[in-house]
Amino acid sequence: MIRSLNVALDKPANQTDTAGGSDPSFAVDGNTSTCSETASSAAAEWMLDLTNYYVIEEVSIHTGMT
């Protein structure tokens, strides 16, 4: 059995703008009750520095947090 590893956990994250008191680090803190939120902008960006090179086989993005 192959075990998956969250290589994004607690890595440095940034975003172009924030909304609702959000912080970009909330998206990679491992807590499913927190999230990162950007202001409604077509140019909004969220960035993550994995601090190393990895072969990425799966990416999971969850939306619709209210």
C-alpha positions in Angstrom: 0.0 0.0 0.0 1.3 3.4 -1.0 0.9 6.1 1.7 0.2 9.6 0.5 2.2 12.5 2.0 1.0 16.1 2.3 4.2 17.9 1.1 2.4 21.3 1.4 1.7 21.0 5.1 3.0 24.1 6.9 5.0 25.3 3.9 5.3 29.1 3.2 2.2 30.4 1.4 1.3 33.9 0.1 -1.6 35.5 -1.7 -2.2 38.7 -3.6 -5.1 39.8 -1.3 -7.1 38.4 1.6 -10.7 38.6 2.6 -12.6 37.8 5.8 -9.5 37.9 8.1 -8.0 35.0 6.2 -4.3 34.1 6.1 -2.7 32.2 3.2 -1.2 29.8 5.7 -4.7 28.6 6.7 -4.8 26.6 3.4 -1.8 24.4 4.4 -2.2 24.2 8.2 -3.7 20.7 8.1 -6.9 21.9 9.8 -9.9 21.2 7.6 -12.0 23.8 9.5 -9.8 26.7 8.3 -9.3 28.0 4.8 -7.6 30.8 2.9 -9.8 33.3 1.1 -9.0 35.9 -1.4 -11.0 39.0 -2.3 -13.2 38.6 -5.4 -10.8 39.6 -8.1 -10.1 38.0 -11.5 -6.4 38.5 -10.8 -6.3 37.0 -7.3 -3.4 34.5 -6.8 -2.5 32.1 -4.0 1.1 30.8 -4.0 2.9 28.0 -2.2 6.6 27.3 -1.8 7.2 23.6 -1.3 10.9 24.5 -0.4 12.1 21.4 -2.3 11.4 19.4 -5.5 8.8 16.7 -5.4 7.1 14.4 -7.9 3.5 15.5 -7.5 0.9 12.8 -8.3 -2.2 14.4 -6.9 -3.4 17.8 -5.9 -6.5 18.3 -3.8 -8.3 21.7 -3.8 -11.4 22.2 -1.7 -13.7 25.1 -2.4 -17.1 26.3 -1.2 -16.1 27.1 2.4 -18.6 29.6 3.8 
